[in-house]
């Protein structure tokens, strides 16, 4: 089997492993394997292929990995993600809501919901505002309360 093909297979295996780990280390090794493959395609000896692998992987680990982690994993406080984007949005009641439960429709999704205060109730068809999300349940209040 040609050495360049072995490097290509190694690169694919590193990339597949990266999907399981998500730490951006194996992806840098995959890039190093591409470096080793390039040296093999140029006719370099096995020792040069290994040097190519090590140099490219080390450069990627030192230069690219920190930038990739910062760009893909960090976010500023102004960026909302997950259920935080739902806070403040309005929804229609599809099953009467009280302090114990009920259901709302938010766009195409239907959520379990409960009122913010125990004595508060909203009949079907009422527009409510999502005040917080507690697990998979939206805590809702009067839609006009915050305006």
Buried (B, 14 or more C-beta within 10 A) or exposed (E): EEBBEBBBEBBEBBBEBBEEEEEBBBBBBBBBBBBBBBBBBEEBEEEBBBBBBEBBBEBBBEEBBEEBEEEEEEEEEEEEEEBEEBBEEBBBBBBBBBEEEBBBBBEEEBBBBBBBEEEBBBEEEBBBBBBBBEEEBBBBBBBEEEE
